[in-house]
């Protein structure tokens, strides 16, 4: 996992569309200060209880991602897993500090052939679309694969990108 290679204790991390909180917990266990955002707080309730029991630093925010605006340049790392909103992408990019990283993974349009997951074009990437969406960020690593997700196959685009220093 790319996040285990770049996350360092003390970093400020934003987990967008945190869901069950798996990635937020992983970052917090590495010593990061995590802000986890999801619209439905019941989705991260178990992760919140676990984080509290382990004294992990996670701020759990219940926010609508269509209106939430994170602090500009407030995070060393922004993580986005299985969420796509092309219109709001610049807002999440702006949350990354110069020299900071964007970790992004979501479904490709070919996911429809798998019979599960999102079906709307609004929530599925075209081949090689993700690198074009990140503007001035520099792609460190990128892949498009069919990989195992749980017990099913998933068509995914995964990227690690870095915001250039001024």
FENBELQUI-V570407 format. One record per residue. RES is the residue in three letters. PHI is phi in whole degrees, -180 to 180 (999 if undefined). OMEGA is omega in degrees with one decimal (* if undefined). D_LAST is the distance of its C-alpha to the last C-alpha in Angstrom with 1 decimal. Layout:
BEGIN
RES;PHI;OMEGA;D_LAST, RES;PHI;OMEGA;D_LAST
END
This chain:
BEGIN
UNK;999;-178.3;27.9, UNK;-62;-175.3;24.1, UNK;-63;179.5;23.5, UNK;-71;179.8;25.7, UNK;-86;-174.8;23.6, UNK;-113;-177.9;20.3, UNK;-78;-178.2;21.6, UNK;-127;178.7;22.0, UNK;-48;178.0;24.1, UNK;95;179.1;22.4, UNK;-68;172.2;19.7, UNK;-94;-173.9;19.6, UNK;-125;173.3;20.6, UNK;-108;175.9;21.4, UNK;-108;-177.4;24.3, UNK;-84;-178.3;24.8, UNK;58;-171.6;28.5, UNK;-60;179.6;29.5, UNK;57;-179.1;33.1, UNK;-74;173.5;35.2, UNK;84;-176.8;32.3, UNK;-56;-178.2;32.6, UNK;-73;177.2;28.9, UNK;-62;178.9;28.3, UNK;-62;-180.0;31.1, UNK;-59;178.9;29.9, UNK;-66;180.0;26.4, UNK;-65;178.1;28.3, UNK;-65;176.0;30.7, UNK;-86;176.5;27.9, UNK;96;179.7;27.1, UNK;-83;172.6;24.3, UNK;-94;-168.9;24.4, UNK;-113;167.9;24.9, UNK;-111;-178.6;25.1, UNK;-109;-175.0;27.3, UNK;-121;173.7;27.9, UNK;-154;-177.9;30.9, UNK;-71;-173.3;33.3, UNK;-112;-175.7;36.4, UNK;-62;179.2;36.6, UNK;-66;179.3;39.8, UNK;-68;-177.9;37.7, UNK;-107;-178.5;35.9, UNK;-59;179.8;38.9, UNK;-65;178.4;40.0, UNK;-65;178.3;36.5, UNK;-63;178.5;36.2, UNK;-63;178.9;39.6, UNK;-64;-179.8;38.6, UNK;-58;178.8;35.4, UNK;-62;-177.9;37.5, UNK;-67;-178.6;40.2, UNK;-102;-177.4;37.7, UNK;56;178.0;35.8, UNK;-88;-177.6;32.5, UNK;-91;176.9;29.6, UNK;-135;172.0;29.3, UNK;-99;-177.4;29.1, UNK;-96;-178.9;30.9, UNK;-114;173.1;30.3, UNK;-95;-176.1;32.7, UNK;-139;173.0;30.7, UNK;-79;-176.7;31.1, UNK;-68;175.7;28.0, UNK;-79;179.9;28.8, UNK;-127;-177.9;28.0, UNK;-63;176.4;26.0, UNK;-125;178.3;22.6, UNK;-73;178.4;20.6, UNK;-60;178.0;18.4, UNK;-61;179.3;15.0, UNK;52;-177.0;12.5, UNK;-92;-172.2;15.7, UNK;-135;174.7;15.9, UNK;-75;-179.3;14.9, UNK;-139;171.3;17.0, UNK;-116;-179.7;18.5, UNK;-113;177.2;21.7, UNK;-135;179.3;23.8, UNK;-124;173.9;27.2, UNK;59;176.7;29.8, UNK;-145;178.8;28.4, UNK;-143;172.7;27.3, UNK;-141;-175.3;26.6, UNK;-59;-178.8;24.8, UNK;-65;-175.2;24.7, UNK;-97;-179.5;22.9, UNK;-52;-179.8;20.4, UNK;-59;179.7;17.5, UNK;-67;179.8;18.4, UNK;-75;174.8;18.3, UNK;-64;-178.8;14.9, UNK;-64;-180.0;13.6, UNK;-74;-177.3;15.1, UNK;-88;178.4;12.9, UNK;-67;172.2;10.3, UNK;-56;-176.1;6.9, UNK;85;-179.6;8.6, UNK;-82;-172.4;11.7, UNK;-119;169.6;14.5, UNK;-116;173.7;16.7, UNK;-111;-173.1;20.3, UNK;-138;174.2;22.5, UNK;-147;176.1;26.1, UNK;-158;-172.2;28.6, UNK;-78;171.5;31.7, UNK;-90;179.4;32.2, UNK;-57;179.6;34.7, UNK;-67;176.4;37.2, UNK;-62;179.9;37.4, UNK;-54;-179.7;40.2, UNK;-66;-177.6;42.4, UNK;-82;176.3;42.4, UNK;83;176.5;44.2, UNK;-152;-179.9;42.0, UNK;90;-176.6;38.7, UNK;-66;179.5;37.2, UNK;-121;-178.5;39.0, UNK;-77;175.8;37.2, UNK;-58;178.8;34.8, UNK;-63;-175.1;32.5, UNK;-115;-179.1;32.0, UNK;-130;-179.6;32.1, UNK;-86;168.4;29.5, UNK;-77;176.6;30.5, UNK;-56;177.1;30.1, UNK;60;178.1;26.5, UNK;-77;-173.4;25.4, UNK;-56;178.7;23.0, UNK;-60;179.0;20.3, UNK;-76;-176.8;20.5, UNK;-84;-170.6;20.0, UNK;-99;171.4;16.6, UNK;54;-173.0;14.6, UNK;-78;179.0;11.2, UNK;-65;178.0;11.7, UNK;-102;179.2;13.0, UNK;-73;176.5;16.6, UNK;-91;180.0;17.5, UNK;-151;-179.5;21.1, UNK;-147;175.5;23.3, UNK;-152;169.7;27.0, UNK;-126;-172.8;29.7, UNK;-145;162.7;32.9, UNK;-104;-172.7;36.1, UNK;-133;177.9;36.2, UNK;-82;175.3;38.4, UNK;-124;-173.8;37.5, UNK;71;179.0;40.2, UNK;-114;-178.2;43.3, UNK;-130;175.2;42.2, UNK;-87;-179.8;40.2, UNK;-136;174.5;37.0, UNK;-92;-169.8;35.0, UNK;-129;166.3;31.3, UNK;-111;-179.5;27.8, UNK;-129;-176.8;25.5, UNK;-146;167.0;21.9, UNK;-118;-179.3;19.2, UNK;-135;-177.5;15.7, UNK;-126;174.8;12.2, UNK;-77;-178.1;9.2, UNK;-63;172.8;6.4, UNK;-75;-179.6;3.8, UNK;-66;*;0.0
END
